[in-house]
Amino acid sequence: MNERDALRALAADLPHAGDDAAVVGDTVITTDMLHERTDFPPGTTRYTAGWRAVGASLSDVAAMGARATAAVAVYADAAFDEEKLDRFVAGAVDVCEAVDAEYVGGDLDTHDEFTTASTAVGDATDAGVVTRSGARPGDALCVTGEWGRSAAALRLFKRETDEAGDGEAVERANDLFRFTPRVADGLTLADRATAMMDSSDGLARSLHQLAEASEVGFALDPERLPVHPAVDAVAEGPADRFELAAHFGEDFELVCAVPEEAIEPAREACPGGLTRVGRVVDAGDGVTADGEPLPDRGYTHGSE
């Protein structure tokens, strides 16, 4: 059973599950767990780990169109190193400040590998939250930011490890790993988007998840997808470039459906940039890219 199968099995007993964050009254809440072996390649600094771990939860708040207020994290390791712990907390504090939230503490524990679990909370605005289930045929398919930065970072981390370089590649990789959660963009889209989620599982998988939740299909135009410049430096041709941008995941951008009349106001207001990359179609048309079926492939915890 992989992560998605497990979530489907739990859904009947967990009415608040199914979106990027749970909604309780006017509060949204979400939690994530990251491990050194699967989420932090060799060369990842503790500052980057703190930023990325807490940022992942803040991204879920953004995907609901909510205002992020605070975050906490559990820090577990085989032994406590004061400098590493301090740098982790500094990264957590800084990513919270980047979205006008506050890092308010957490818990310490021992574990056989560096592991962190983060929780973020936020407040719904007067516009209400945006779920995954409201997309309608005829809406535009839009995304924030640029895609593939985490995939490029992973290749740079690996390049440094394989080639024993001078540290320049790993420094660039850490910089790419420290994404800005799209909280401001989520707030802008809260009263404009009909459906929305973050792209932690990758664009292709996110489209399949949105399609399932909204009972629609999506027609993606790959040529419109904004790809991060770092991808061009590591990609091995056009097919690999699209693979890194659309299937790798962990970019933490927003994927949303927006009515035609709201596209221009939303594009002008989104600080992270908003790009139209396709359209919402009938469920029977499936999820396609350039008219061909787009494989439901991306980041998943657990076996496929």
C-alpha positions in Angstrom: 0.0 0.0 0.0 1.5 3.4 -1.0 0.7 6.8 0.5 -2.3 7.5 -1.8 -3.9 4.1 -1.2 -3.5 4.6 2.6 -5.1 8.0 2.4 -8.1 6.6 0.4 -8.5 3.8 3.0 -8.6 6.3 5.8 -10.8 8.8 4.1 -14.2 7.3 5.2 -13.3 7.7 8.8 -11.5 11.1 8.6 -14.0 13.6 7.2 -11.5 16.5 7.5 -8.9 14.6 5.3 -8.6 14.8 1.5 -7.2 18.4 1.0 -3.9 19.9 1.7 -5.0 20.9 5.2 -7.8 20.1 7.5 -10.3 22.9 8.2 -11.7 23.2 11.8 -13.9 26.2 12.1 -11.9 29.1 10.7 -8.5 27.3 11.3 -6.6 25.2 8.9 -4.0 22.8 10.2 -1.5 20.4 8.5 1.5 18.3 9.4 4.4 16.7 7.5 7.3 14.3 8.3 10.7 14.3 6.5 13.6 11.9 6.9 17.3 12.3 6.2 17.5 9.2 3.9 14.5 10.1 1.7 14.2 13.9 1.9 17.6 15.4 2.6 20.4 14.4 0.2 24.0 14.5 1.4 25.1 18.1 1.5 21.7 19.5 2.7 22.5 21.9 5.5 20.5 21.9 8.7 19.4 25.5 7.9 18.0 24.3 4.6 16.4 21.3 6.4 14.6 23.6 8.8 13.5 26.0 6.1 12.3 23.2 3.8 10.5 21.1 6.5 8.5 24.0 7.9 8.0 25.4 4.4 6.4 22.2 3.3 3.7 22.6 5.9 3.3 26.3 5.2 2.8 25.4 1.5 -0.2 23.3 2.5 -1.7 26.3 4.2 -1.1 28.3 1.1 -2.9 25.7 -1.0 -6.1 26.3 1.0 -6.0 30.0 0.4 -5.5 30.7 4.1 -3.3 33.1 6.0 -0.4 31.3 7.7 0.0 32.2 11.4 2.4 29.8 13.1 4.4 26.6 12.8 6.1 24.1 15.1 8.5 21.2 14.4 9.8 18.1 16.0 13.6 17.7 15.7 15.0 14.1 16.2 18.5 12.8 15.7 20.9 10.2 16.9 22.6 12.9 19.0 22.1 16.6 19.5 24.6 18.9 18.0 24.1 22.5 19.2 25.2 24.1 16.0 23.1 21.9 13.8 20.1 22.4 16.1 20.6 26.2 16.1 20.8 26.3 12.3 17.7 24.1 11.9 15.7 26.5 14.1 17.1 29.5 12.2 15.9 28.1 8.9 12.4 27.4 10.4 12.2 30.9 11.8 13.3 32.5 8.5 10.8 30.6 6.3 8.0 31.6 8.7 9.1 35.2 8.6 9.1 35.0 4.8 5.3 34.5 4.8 4.5 36.7 7.8 4.0 33.7 10.2 5.8 32.8 13.4 7.8 29.8 14.4 6.8 29.1 18.0 8.8 26.0 19.0 8.4 22.3 18.9 9.9 19.1 20.5 13.2 17.3 20.7 13.7 13.5 20.5 16.3 10.9 19.6 16.1 8.7 16.5 18.4 6.6 14.4 18.4 9.1 11.6 17.7 12.8 11.4 13.9 13.2 11.2 11.6 16.2 11.5 7.9 16.6 11.7 6.4 20.0 11.2 2.9 21.4 11.8 1.5 24.7 10.4 -1.7 26.5 11.2 -3.5 29.3 9.5 -6.7 31.3 9.4 -9.3 31.2 6.6 -10.1 34.5 5.1 -13.6 36.0 4.5 -13.4 34.3 1.0 -13.3 30.9 2.7 -10.9 28.1 1.9 -10.2 26.6 -1.6 -10.5 22.8 -1.8 -9.5 20.4 -4.5 -13.1 19.6 -5.6 -14.4 22.8 -7.3 -12.8 22.8 -10.7 -15.3 23.0 -13.7 -14.9 22.3 -17.4 -14.1 25.6 -19.1 -11.9 26.9 -16.2 -8.3 27.7 -17.0 -5.5 25.5 -15.6 -2.9 27.7 -13.9 0.3 27.4 -11.9 2.5 29.7 -9.8 6.2 30.1 -10.1 8.7 28.0 -12.0 9.0 24.2 -12.0 11.7 21.7 -11.6 13.9 23.5 -9.0 13.9 20.6 -6.5 14.8 18.1 -9.3 17.7 20.3 -10.4 18.8 20.6 -6.7 18.9 16.8 -6.4 21.1 16.5 -9.5 23.4 19.2 -8.2 23.7 17.4 -4.8 24.5 14.2 -6.6 27.0 15.9 -8.9 28.9 17.3 -5.9 28.9 13.8 -4.2 30.0 12.0 -7.4 32.6 14.5 -8.6 34.0 15.8 -5.2 33.7 19.4 -6.4 34.6 22.6 -4.6 31.2 23.1 -2.9 29.7 25.4 -5.5 27.1 22.8 -6.7 26.0 21.9 -3.2 25.7 25.6 -2.3 23.5 26.2 -5.3 21.5 23.0 -4.5 20.8 24.3 -1.0 19.6 27.6 -2.4 17.2 25.8 -4.8 15.9 23.6 -1.9 14.8 26.8 0.1 11.6 27.6 -1.8 9.3 30.4 -0.7 5.8 29.0 0.3 3.2 30.6 -1.9 1.1 31.9 0.9 0.7 35.4 -0.6 -0.4 33.8 -3.9 -2.8 31.5 -2.1 -4.4 34.5 -0.4 -4.7 36.2 -3.8 -6.4 33.1 -5.3 -8.7 32.5 -2.4 -11.6 34.3 -3.9 -10.7 33.5 -7.5 -9.7 29.8 -7.9 -12.4 27.1 -8.0 -9.9 24.4 -7.0 -6.3 24.4 -5.8 -3.5 22.3 -4.3 0.2 22.4 -3.8 2.5 20.5 -6.1 4.6 18.5 -3.6 3.8 15.3 -5.5 4.6 16.8 -8.9 2.5 18.5 -11.5 1.3 15.4 -13.3 0.3 13.6 -10.1 -1.3 16.8 -8.8 -3.5 17.0 -11.9 -4.7 13.5 -11.5 -5.5 14.2 -7.8 -7.4 17.4 -8.7 -9.2 15.5 -11.5 -10.3 12.8 -9.1 -11.5 15.3 -6.5 -13.3 17.6 -8.9 -14.5 14.8 -11.3 -13.0 16.6 -14.3 -10.2 16.2 -16.8 -7.2 18.5 -17.7 -5.6 19.3 -21.0 -2.0 20.5 -20.3 0.0 22.5 -22.8 3.6 21.5 -21.9 5.1 24.4 -23.9 3.4 26.9 -21.5 4.8 25.3 -18.4 7.3 27.8 -16.8 10.5 25.8 -16.1 13.1 27.0 -13.6 16.4 28.0 -15.4 18.4 25.6 -13.2 16.7 22.6 -14.9 18.3 23.6 -18.3 21.7 23.2 -16.7 21.1 19.6 -15.6 18.6 18.2 -18.0 19.6 15.6 -20.6 17.4 16.7 -23.5 13.8 17.9 -23.9 12.2 14.7 -22.6 14.3 14.8 -19.5 13.5 18.5 -19.0 9.8 17.8 -19.0 10.3 14.8 -16.7 12.1 16.9 -14.1 9.5 19.7 -14.3 6.3 17.7 -14.4 6.9 14.4 -12.7 9.7 14.8 -10.1 7.7 16.8 -7.5 8.7 18.6 -4.4 8.5 22.1 -6.0 5.7 23.3 -3.6 4.1 25.5 -6.2 0.3 26.0 -6.5 -1.8 24.2 -9.2 -5.3 25.7 -9.6 -8.4 26.1 -11.8 -9.4 29.7 -12.4 -12.5 31.0 -14.3 -11.7 32.8 -17.5 -12.9 36.2 -16.2 -10.6 35.9 -13.2 -7.3 35.0 -14.9 -6.0 38.5 -15.6 -6.8 40.0 -12.2 -5.3 37.0 -10.6 -2.2 37.1 -12.8 -1.6 40.8 -11.9 -2.0 40.2 -8.2 0.0 37.0 -7.7 3.5 38.0 -6.4 4.9 34.5 -7.4 3.6 34.8 -10.9 0.6 33.0 -12.4 0.8 31.2 -15.7 -2.0 29.6 -17.7 -0.8 26.1 -18.8 -4.0 24.5 -20.0 -7.7 24.1 -19.4 -10.2 22.0 -17.4 -12.1 19.6 -19.6 -14.8 16.9 -19.1 -13.9 13.9 -16.9 -14.2 11.6 -19.9 -11.4 13.4 -21.7 -8.9 12.4 -18.9 -5.6 14.1 -18.1 -3.6 14.8 -21.2 -0.5 16.7 -22.3 -0.4 17.7 -26.0 -3.4 15.5 -26.5 -1.7 12.4 -25.2 -2.5 10.7 -21.8 -0.3 12.2 -19.0 1.0 9.4 -16.8 0.0 9.6 -13.1 3.6 9.5 -12.0 5.2 11.6 -9.3 6.5 11.6 -5.7 4.9 9.0 -3.5 5.9 7.7 0.0 5.8 3.9 0.0 5.8 1.3 -2.8 4.0 1.8 -6.1 
